[in-house]
């Protein structure tokens, strides 16, 4: 079976790596746009859960411009939050999603998430 990020008809976000940087956590995502539409602006609201299952913060993760059929690596630093304190990340909603032609596609439809480490990542 092909990896999630290689399958067609979706927008895939893979939490590829999480590592401590100073007192914070650096999250590395692999974003793949297989939707058939070039995206000009793409961002999601993500909830961060601590080890007790309590939401510790809400973030807007901006993935920017994503051409159709392309893969992009994006990193986000969470200041003052060690990776060991994060149990789960949840895509709460779309913050912004605009196609290159000016339309507004539904970027939650076809969103596929995966995680390669100890932190769960989902919808």
Protein Blocks (a to p, Z undefined) as FASTA:
>chain_A
ZZfklpghiacdddfbccdehjbccdddddddfeopacfbdcdddddddfkopafbdcdd
debjadehiacddddddehiafklpmbdcdfbdfbdcdfkopacdfkgopacddfbfbdc
dZZ
